[in-house]
């Protein structure tokens, strides 16, 4: 509710800016044309993943992971790392934060190990693993426009090495911090049977077809919308009671819309010129580190989405856009509000009965965020080609 109210207030501010002429109507329409596919994708992919979770797809995968771990906690954790990374890359960071978090907590309790390192793995990788593809993060979809509507292949060519580093560094740190809990053994238990095989099979098939479609070069809103319509139809026939307006992430849509409009208004008032002095220019390693550092500081100060929107006009080149993405994607590991995914993660974590103080979270993030941002930016600077 709080997120929706903030979004509504920002929309009102943006509307005032348009009505007063601060933001010209033509620029507001151009903004709407840019963001409607992004918001439609967010809605569609959320509906798909929520319904797939209801069908038991994610729980099934977690239980299979427990079997594949063969009683070794470290193997199980590495499978969670792989699962969280794949979920973030192909289905977005919010999917990992919202849907995977309760699954890995249940999984850890299922095998009798501490859920905390597994839960931290999901939230850190939800943020840091979101560099590889446009669909991985809302900021990436915005950056795709700034990169001249680069397709998935061109995007991956720019991001693959920093994206790899941004997964390895926080994972290595988690392994070091929680090595006592992660190097042990557990006794696998029998998985629970699938409740509705038709729903499960249809949901798994839709996800299997959706993932390659998202990286095919099609506008991502199109396959995501088709997948959402198909799954809604299947659930309408099998479990209509599970369909409700709450499947749509209204709060996120309101917040994103309000941020888009107010940041565009702020740029019309000269915000971009002001920030250009902070980030400087150039494409050498020092300049890219400056850009990513300012992005990370901005994300932890005000949230990664407005930080990206504020700094995008000061980027000016593909490498600098990617450096900014490194800062706002891999840097939000310190404050609770640094990314919406972190807030959603903590909400889900609390519901499962797992407690972690924001103080401890911030202390760990103060180590992880700088290491990850610096290492990923240096990887960008030395990236072949």
C-alpha positions as CSV (number, residue, x, y, z in Angstrom):
1,X,0.0,0.0,0.0
2,X,2.8,2.4,0.9
3,X,4.5,1.8,-2.5
4,X,1.2,2.5,-4.3
5,X,0.7,5.7,-2.4
6,X,4.2,6.9,-3.2
7,X,3.6,6.1,-6.9
8,X,0.3,7.9,-6.9
9,X,1.9,11.0,-5.3
10,X,4.6,11.0,-7.9
11,X,2.1,10.7,-10.7
12,X,0.2,13.7,-9.3
13,X,3.5,15.7,-9.2
14,X,4.2,14.6,-12.7
15,X,0.8,15.6,-13.9
16,X,1.3,19.1,-12.3
17,X,4.5,19.4,-14.2
18,X,2.8,18.6,-17.5
19,X,-0.2,20.9,-16.7
20,X,2.1,23.8,-15.8
21,X,4.2,23.4,-18.9
22,X,7.4,22.4,-17.0
23,X,7.3,19.1,-19.0
24,X,6.0,19.8,-22.5
25,X,3.1,17.6,-23.6
26,X,5.0,16.2,-26.6
27,X,7.8,15.0,-24.3
28,X,5.3,13.4,-22.0
29,X,3.7,11.5,-24.9
30,X,7.2,10.4,-26.1
31,X,7.9,9.1,-22.6
32,X,4.6,7.2,-22.6
33,X,5.5,5.6,-25.9
34,X,8.8,4.5,-24.4
35,X,7.5,3.0,-21.2
36,X,4.3,1.3,-22.0
37,X,6.0,-1.8,-23.5
38,X,8.2,-2.0,-20.3
39,X,5.3,-1.8,-17.9
40,X,3.3,-4.3,-20.0
41,X,6.2,-6.7,-19.8
42,X,6.4,-6.2,-16.0
43,X,2.7,-7.0,-15.6
44,X,2.8,-10.0,-17.9
45,X,5.9,-11.7,-16.5
46,X,4.6,-11.2,-13.0
47,X,1.3,-12.9,-13.8
48,X,3.2,-15.8,-15.5
49,X,5.6,-16.4,-12.6
50,X,2.9,-16.0,-9.9
51,X,0.7,-18.6,-11.7
52,X,3.6,-20.9,-12.3
53,X,4.4,-20.7,-8.6
54,X,0.8,-21.6,-7.8
55,X,1.1,-24.6,-10.1
56,X,4.0,-25.8,-8.0
57,X,6.8,-25.4,-10.7
58,X,9.3,-23.6,-8.4
59,X,8.6,-25.9,-5.5
60,X,9.1,-28.9,-7.7
61,X,12.5,-27.5,-8.9
62,X,13.6,-26.9,-5.4
63,X,12.7,-30.4,-4.3
64,X,14.6,-31.8,-7.3
65,X,17.6,-29.7,-6.2
66,X,17.5,-31.3,-2.8
67,X,17.7,-34.7,-4.5
68,X,20.5,-33.5,-6.9
69,X,22.5,-32.2,-3.9
70,X,23.0,-35.8,-2.7
71,X,23.1,-34.9,0.9
72,X,25.9,-32.3,0.6
73,X,24.9,-28.8,1.6
74,X,27.5,-27.1,-0.5
75,X,26.2,-28.8,-3.6
76,X,22.7,-27.8,-2.7
77,X,23.7,-24.2,-2.2
78,X,25.5,-24.1,-5.5
79,X,22.3,-25.4,-7.2
80,X,20.5,-22.5,-5.5
81,X,23.1,-20.1,-6.9
82,X,22.5,-21.5,-10.3
83,X,18.7,-21.4,-9.9
84,X,18.7,-17.8,-8.6
85,X,21.0,-16.7,-11.4
86,X,18.9,-18.3,-14.1
87,X,15.6,-17.0,-12.6
88,X,17.0,-13.5,-12.4
89,X,18.5,-13.5,-15.9
90,X,15.5,-14.9,-17.7
91,X,12.5,-14.0,-15.5
92,X,13.7,-10.7,-13.8
93,X,15.0,-9.9,-10.3
94,X,11.6,-9.4,-8.8
95,X,10.7,-13.0,-9.7
96,X,13.7,-14.3,-7.8
97,X,13.1,-12.0,-4.8
98,X,9.4,-12.7,-4.5
99,X,8.9,-16.3,-5.6
100,X,12.3,-18.0,-5.1
101,X,12.9,-16.7,-1.5
102,X,10.1,-18.7,0.2
103,X,11.0,-21.7,-1.9
104,X,14.7,-21.7,-0.8
105,X,13.7,-21.1,2.9
106,X,11.4,-24.1,2.7
107,X,14.1,-26.1,1.0
108,X,16.7,-25.3,3.7
109,X,14.3,-26.2,6.4
110,X,13.3,-29.3,4.5
111,X,16.9,-30.6,4.7
112,X,17.6,-29.2,8.2
113,X,20.1,-26.5,7.4
114,X,20.1,-22.7,8.2
115,X,17.9,-20.8,5.7
116,X,19.9,-17.5,6.1
117,X,22.7,-18.1,3.6
118,X,20.1,-19.4,1.1
119,X,17.9,-16.4,1.6
120,X,20.8,-13.9,1.3
121,X,21.8,-15.7,-1.9
122,X,18.5,-15.0,-3.5
123,X,18.4,-11.3,-2.7
124,X,22.0,-10.6,-3.6
125,X,21.8,-12.5,-6.8
126,X,18.4,-11.0,-7.6
127,X,20.3,-7.7,-7.8
128,X,23.8,-8.6,-9.0
129,X,22.8,-11.3,-11.5
130,X,20.4,-8.8,-13.3
131,X,23.0,-7.5,-15.8
132,X,23.0,-10.0,-18.6
133,X,19.8,-9.5,-20.6
134,X,17.3,-6.7,-21.1
135,X,14.6,-8.7,-19.4
136,X,16.6,-9.2,-16.2
137,X,15.9,-5.8,-14.8
138,X,13.6,-2.8,-15.4
139,X,16.7,-0.6,-15.6
140,X,18.1,-2.8,-18.4
141,X,14.9,-2.4,-20.5
142,X,15.4,1.4,-20.1
143,X,19.0,1.1,-21.0
144,X,18.1,-0.9,-24.2
145,X,16.5,2.3,-25.5
146,X,19.6,4.4,-24.5
147,X,21.7,1.9,-26.4
148,X,19.7,2.4,-29.6
149,X,17.2,-0.5,-29.0
150,X,20.0,-3.1,-29.0
151,X,18.6,-6.6,-29.2
152,X,19.5,-9.3,-26.7
153,X,22.6,-10.4,-28.6
154,X,24.1,-6.9,-28.7
155,X,23.2,-6.4,-25.1
156,X,24.9,-9.6,-24.0
157,X,28.0,-8.7,-26.0
158,X,28.3,-5.6,-23.8
159,X,27.4,-7.2,-20.5
160,X,28.6,-10.8,-20.4
161,X,31.9,-10.4,-18.6
162,X,30.7,-7.9,-15.9
163,X,27.6,-10.0,-15.5
164,X,29.7,-13.1,-14.8
165,X,31.9,-11.2,-12.3
166,X,28.8,-9.8,-10.6
167,X,27.6,-13.3,-9.9
168,X,30.9,-14.8,-8.8
169,X,32.0,-12.1,-6.4
170,X,28.9,-12.0,-4.1
171,X,28.7,-15.8,-4.3
172,X,32.3,-16.2,-3.2
173,X,31.7,-13.7,-0.3
174,X,28.6,-15.6,0.9
175,X,30.6,-18.9,0.7
176,X,33.4,-17.3,2.9
177,X,31.0,-15.8,5.5
178,X,28.8,-18.9,5.8
179,X,31.3,-21.6,5.2
180,X,30.5,-23.4,8.5
181,X,26.8,-23.7,7.6
182,X,27.4,-24.6,4.0
183,X,30.0,-27.4,4.4
184,X,27.9,-30.1,5.9
185,X,25.5,-32.9,5.1
186,X,21.8,-33.4,5.1
187,X,19.3,-36.3,4.7
188,X,17.1,-35.8,1.6
189,X,13.4,-36.3,2.2
190,X,10.7,-37.5,-0.2
191,X,9.3,-34.7,-2.4
192,X,5.6,-33.8,-2.2
193,X,3.4,-35.0,-5.0
194,X,2.2,-32.5,-7.6
195,X,-1.3,-31.4,-6.7
196,X,-2.7,-30.7,-10.3
197,X,-0.7,-32.3,-13.0
198,X,-2.5,-30.5,-15.8
199,X,-1.8,-27.1,-14.3
200,X,1.8,-28.1,-13.5
201,X,2.5,-29.4,-17.0
202,X,1.0,-26.4,-18.8
203,X,2.8,-24.0,-16.6
204,X,6.1,-25.8,-17.0
205,X,5.6,-25.9,-20.8
206,X,4.7,-22.2,-21.0
207,X,7.9,-21.3,-19.0
208,X,10.0,-23.6,-21.2
209,X,8.8,-21.9,-24.4
210,X,8.8,-18.4,-22.9
211,X,12.5,-18.3,-21.9
212,X,13.9,-18.7,-25.5
213,X,11.2,-16.3,-26.8
214,X,12.4,-13.6,-24.4
215,X,15.9,-13.7,-26.0
216,X,14.7,-14.2,-29.6
217,X,14.8,-10.5,-30.5
218,X,11.0,-10.1,-30.3
219,X,9.7,-7.2,-28.2
220,X,9.7,-8.9,-24.8
221,X,6.2,-7.7,-23.9
222,X,4.8,-9.8,-26.8
223,X,5.8,-13.4,-25.7
224,X,5.3,-12.5,-22.0
225,X,1.8,-11.3,-22.8
226,X,0.9,-14.3,-24.8
227,X,2.3,-16.6,-22.0
228,X,0.2,-14.7,-19.5
229,X,-3.0,-15.0,-21.5
230,X,-2.4,-18.8,-22.0
231,X,-1.8,-19.4,-18.3
232,X,-4.8,-17.3,-17.3
233,X,-6.9,-19.4,-19.7
234,X,-5.6,-22.7,-18.2
235,X,-6.2,-21.5,-14.7
236,X,-9.7,-20.2,-15.6
237,X,-10.6,-23.7,-16.7
238,X,-8.8,-25.6,-13.8
239,X,-8.6,-23.2,-10.8
240,X,-10.5,-20.0,-11.4
241,X,-10.5,-19.1,-7.7
242,X,-6.7,-18.5,-8.0
243,X,-7.3,-15.7,-10.5
244,X,-7.7,-12.3,-8.9
245,X,-6.7,-8.6,-9.6
246,X,-3.9,-9.1,-7.0
247,X,-1.9,-11.0,-9.6
248,X,-1.2,-7.7,-11.3
249,X,1.6,-5.7,-9.5
250,X,-0.4,-2.5,-9.2
251,X,1.9,-0.9,-6.7
252,X,5.0,-1.5,-8.8
253,X,3.3,-0.2,-11.9
254,X,2.1,3.0,-10.1
255,X,5.6,3.5,-8.6
256,X,7.4,3.0,-11.9
257,X,5.0,5.3,-13.8
258,X,5.3,8.0,-11.1
259,X,9.1,7.7,-11.1
260,X,9.3,7.9,-14.9
261,X,7.1,11.0,-15.0
262,X,8.8,12.9,-12.2
263,X,12.3,12.2,-13.3
264,X,11.5,13.3,-16.8
265,X,10.1,16.5,-15.3
266,X,13.3,16.9,-13.2
267,X,15.4,16.6,-16.4
268,X,13.3,19.3,-18.0
269,X,14.3,21.5,-15.1
270,X,18.0,20.8,-15.6
271,X,18.8,17.8,-13.4
272,X,20.9,16.2,-16.2
273,X,23.2,19.2,-16.4
274,X,23.7,19.2,-12.7
275,X,24.5,15.5,-12.5
276,X,26.9,15.6,-15.5
277,X,29.4,17.3,-13.3
278,X,29.4,14.5,-10.8
279,X,30.0,11.7,-13.3
280,X,32.4,13.4,-15.6
281,X,33.2,11.8,-19.0
282,X,35.4,9.3,-20.8
283,X,35.5,5.6,-21.3
284,X,38.7,4.6,-19.5
285,X,38.7,2.4,-16.4
286,X,38.8,5.4,-14.0
287,X,35.9,7.1,-15.8
288,X,33.8,4.0,-15.8
289,X,34.5,3.4,-12.1
290,X,33.3,6.9,-11.4
291,X,30.1,6.3,-13.3
292,X,29.3,3.0,-11.6
293,X,30.2,4.3,-8.2
294,X,27.9,7.3,-8.5
295,X,25.2,4.9,-9.8
296,X,25.6,2.6,-6.7
297,X,25.6,5.5,-4.3
298,X,22.5,6.9,-6.0
299,X,20.7,3.5,-5.8
300,X,21.4,3.1,-2.1
301,X,20.3,6.7,-1.4
302,X,17.1,6.8,-3.4
303,X,16.4,3.4,-5.1
304,X,18.0,2.1,-8.3
305,X,15.3,3.1,-10.7
306,X,15.3,6.8,-10.1
307,X,19.1,6.7,-9.8
308,X,19.3,5.2,-13.3
309,X,16.7,7.6,-14.7
310,X,18.6,10.6,-13.2
311,X,22.0,9.5,-14.5
312,X,21.1,8.0,-17.9
313,X,21.5,11.3,-19.9
314,X,25.0,11.8,-18.4
315,X,26.2,8.4,-19.7
316,X,26.7,9.2,-23.4
317,X,28.3,6.0,-24.6
318,X,27.5,2.3,-24.5
319,X,30.3,1.4,-22.1
320,X,29.2,4.2,-19.8
321,X,25.6,3.1,-19.9
322,X,26.7,-0.4,-18.9
323,X,28.9,1.1,-16.1
324,X,25.8,2.9,-14.8
325,X,23.9,-0.4,-14.9
326,X,26.6,-2.1,-12.9
327,X,26.2,0.6,-10.3
328,X,22.4,0.6,-10.1
329,X,22.0,-3.2,-10.5
330,X,24.9,-4.7,-8.6
331,X,25.3,-1.9,-6.1
332,X,21.9,-2.0,-4.2
333,X,23.0,-4.3,-1.5
334,X,23.3,-1.9,1.4
335,X,20.1,0.0,2.2
336,X,16.6,-1.7,2.3
337,X,15.2,0.7,-0.3
338,X,18.0,0.4,-2.8
339,X,15.8,-1.8,-5.0
340,X,12.2,-2.7,-4.8
341,X,13.3,-6.4,-5.1
342,X,15.1,-6.0,-1.7
343,X,12.0,-4.7,0.0
344,X,9.9,-7.5,-1.6
345,X,12.4,-10.1,-0.5
346,X,12.4,-8.9,3.1
347,X,8.6,-8.9,3.2
348,X,8.5,-12.6,2.0
349,X,11.4,-13.5,4.3
350,X,9.5,-12.1,7.3
351,X,6.4,-14.1,6.4
352,X,8.4,-17.3,6.5
353,X,9.6,-16.5,10.0
354,X,13.3,-15.9,9.1
355,X,14.7,-12.8,10.7
356,X,17.7,-10.7,9.7
357,X,18.3,-7.2,11.0
358,X,18.8,-4.4,8.5
359,X,22.0,-3.5,10.4
360,X,23.6,-6.9,9.7
361,X,22.3,-6.7,6.1
362,X,23.9,-3.3,5.6
363,X,27.2,-4.4,7.1
364,X,27.4,-7.4,4.8
365,X,26.3,-5.1,1.9
366,X,29.0,-2.5,2.7
367,X,31.6,-5.3,1.9
368,X,29.8,-6.9,-1.0
369,X,28.6,-3.9,-2.9
370,X,31.9,-2.1,-3.4
371,X,33.7,-5.3,-4.2
372,X,31.1,-6.4,-6.8
373,X,30.7,-3.0,-8.4
374,X,34.5,-2.4,-8.7
375,X,35.3,-5.9,-10.0
376,X,32.4,-5.8,-12.5
377,X,33.4,-2.4,-13.8
378,X,37.0,-3.4,-14.2
379,X,35.7,-6.4,-16.1
380,X,33.8,-4.1,-18.4
381,X,36.9,-2.0,-18.9
382,X,39.0,-5.0,-20.0
383,X,36.2,-6.8,-21.8
384,X,37.4,-8.2,-25.2
385,X,36.0,-6.3,-28.2
